[in-house]
């Protein structure tokens, strides 16, 4: 029975965290909040991508590793910056990663 109460509590907290801001701000958010929210996608994307590029999992846990993913990530970032094309960015990043891995022998 207590596991179901835990599930219900987690669901209520999750729902409240998403519903309360929508109910409080029925109109456009204040300018300071809108400006702050503009940076959230870039911050989340960086937090998800950078650790995957510069660390590897080993016996000692996650360690800094500057392997082919870093160079492929830089190439992908340059393609994204110059073209603003998501599909081309992914294709160029993956192809460059595979080529760099083959050349490095990894």
Secondary structure as GFF3:
##gff-version 3
##sequence-region A 1 106
A	DSSP	alpha_helix	2	24	.	.	.	ID=ss1
A	DSSP	alpha_helix	31	37	.	.	.	ID=ss2
A	DSSP	alpha_helix	40	54	.	.	.	ID=ss3
A	DSSP	beta_strand	55	58	.	.	.	ID=ss4
A	DSSP	beta_strand	61	64	.	.	.	ID=ss5
A	DSSP	alpha_helix	68	83	.	.	.	ID=ss6
A	DSSP	alpha_helix	86	104	.	.	.	ID=ss7
###
